[in-house]
Every structure is written in C-alpha cells, then in structure tokens.
Amino acid sequence: MLCGLKNGILTAFFYSFLTTFLYPFLTAFLYPFLYPFLTTFLYPFLYPFLTAFLYPFLYPLLHALIHVPGFHTRPIF
C-alpha cells in the first residue's frame, strides 16, 4: 500500500514538474511547426466562434473605452 502511495506522489511531482518547467519550452519549440497548420485550418474555423462567444463580454469594455470620456485614464482601483 505504501509503495502505491509513494508511486502516486512521485507521479504527481513528475507531472507537476513536467507541466510547470517543460511546457513553455515544448510549446516554444513546437509552435513554429504547428503555426502553418493553425493558421491554415484551425484559426479560420475557430475565429468566428471565439469572437461570437467573447464579444458580449468585451462589448461593455469596448463601449466604455470608446464612448466614456476619460475612461482609459481612470485608475483601476
């Protein structure tokens, strides 16, 4: 039983290390190879859906930035 617990803890640490430290490097190396695929196939199909879902949440902010005088110079807090 302790062996399984130890293996589970080691596995958790391994995956946390993997995702924390190696993920940025993996994506940095893989992105140039994935970029043509993403721009050719994925983005043209996903872009309308992403904008359709995000626009209602962004609209109040965009409206305030454009139409409310001094909105962009006000402090956040």
Secondary structure in CASP SS format (residue, H / E / C, confidence):
PFRMAT SS
TARGET T0000
AUTHOR 0000-0000-0000
METHOD secondary structure of the structure
MODEL  1
M C 1.00
L H 1.00
C H 1.00
G H 1.00
L H 1.00
K H 1.00
N H 1.00
G H 1.00
I H 1.00
L H 1.00
T H 1.00
A H 1.00
F H 1.00
F H 1.00
Y H 1.00
S H 1.00
F H 1.00
L H 1.00
T H 1.00
T H 1.00
F H 1.00
L H 1.00
Y H 1.00
P H 1.00
F H 1.00
L H 1.00
T H 1.00
A H 1.00
F H 1.00
L H 1.00
Y H 1.00
P H 1.00
F H 1.00
L H 1.00
Y H 1.00
P H 1.00
F H 1.00
L H 1.00
T H 1.00
T H 1.00
F H 1.00
L H 1.00
Y H 1.00
P H 1.00
F H 1.00
L H 1.00
Y H 1.00
P H 1.00
F H 1.00
L H 1.00
T H 1.00
A H 1.00
F H 1.00
L H 1.00
Y H 1.00
P H 1.00
F H 1.00
L H 1.00
Y H 1.00
P H 1.00
L H 1.00
L H 1.00
H H 1.00
A H 1.00
L H 1.00
I H 1.00
H H 1.00
V C 1.00
P C 1.00
G C 1.00
F H 1.00
H H 1.00
T H 1.00
R C 1.00
P C 1.00
I C 1.00
F C 1.00
END
